[in-house]
Amino acid sequence: MQSSLTRRITLSMVALAVGGIILVAVLINLALTFNFTRYLGTVQEEQNRLILDTLAELYSRSTSWQAIRLSTMYVGSTTGTQIRVYDMRGRLIVDSLTGMMQGTHSDY
């Protein structure tokens, strides 16, 4: 009788320990996933700001949209980011994906 009670208590403690370990692992996984996702978002926003600043400077120095197209495609390919530039009317001027350069800065 005593050994049966001891066995039950031991199994209960083992089950409680395993459950606690699993719970802690799940909570740590959730926390790490949340923080990593937030970090990636911050890095992406900073990268977008840098790309935008670079393109704005190129635009202020350039007189031709062709130079902007080439620069945009270069920046997009080196950063691994798809960059789309639109004019004030909302028309696509350039898309940084290879083979996707579309639109011109003239009326259709």
N, C-alpha and C positions, 0 to 999 in steps of 0.2 A: 504494500500500500504506500509506504514511504517512497519507494523508488518510482512509483507511478506519478506521485505528486511532484517529485523532483524533476522528473522527465518533462512533465507538462509546463512547469515553471521555466525550465531551461529552453524548451521549444518556444514558449511565449516570448522570452527575452531575445532569442535569436530572431524571431519574426519581427519583433519591435525594432531591433537593431537594423535588420535588412530594410524594413520599411522606412526608417529614419534616413538611412544612407541613400535610398532611392529618392526620397523627398528632397534631400539636400542637393543631390545631383541634378534633379529637375529644376530646382530653383536657381542653382548656379548656371545651368544651361540657358534658362530664360534671361537671366541678368546679362550674361555674356552676349547673347544674341541681340538683345535690346541695345546694349552699349556699342557693339560692333556695327549694327545698322545705323545708329546715330553717328558714329565716327565716319562711316562711308558717306553718309549724306553731307556731313561737314566738309569732307575732302572734296566731294563732287561740287559743292557750292563754291569752294575756294578755287577749284580748277576752272569752273565756269566763269568766275569773276576775272581770273587771269586771262582766259581766252577772250572775253569781252573787251578787256582793257587793251589787249594786243590788237584785236581787230579794229577798235576805235582809233588807236594810234595809226595803224596802217591806213585806215580810211582818211584820216586827217592829212596824211603825207602823200597819198596817192591821188593821181588824177584820172586813173583808168579803172574801170570795174574789172577788167581782165586781171590786173595785179591783185585786186581784192579776191577774186575767184581763186587764183593760184595760191595766194597766201592762206586762204581759208582751207583749201584742200590740203595744203601742207600741214597746217596746225592740226586739222582734224585727223590726218593720218598718223601724225607723230604722237598725239595724245590719246588716240583710240576713241575719240568722241565724235559723234555726228554733229556737225555744225550746219545750221541753216540760217542764211541771211535773207531777210525780207526787206523790200523797200517800204516807203511810207504808205503806199497803197495796199500793202499786204501781199504783193507778188513775190514769189521766190526768185531770188537773184542767184544764189549758189547753194548747193548741198554738198557737203564735204565727202559723202560716200563716193567711192570710185565709180565712174560711169553714170553718176546721177546728177552731174552738173546740168542744171536746167535754167531756163528763163534768161532774159536779158534785161537790161535797164532801158528798154524802149517800149513804146506802146505796141501791143499785139495787133 
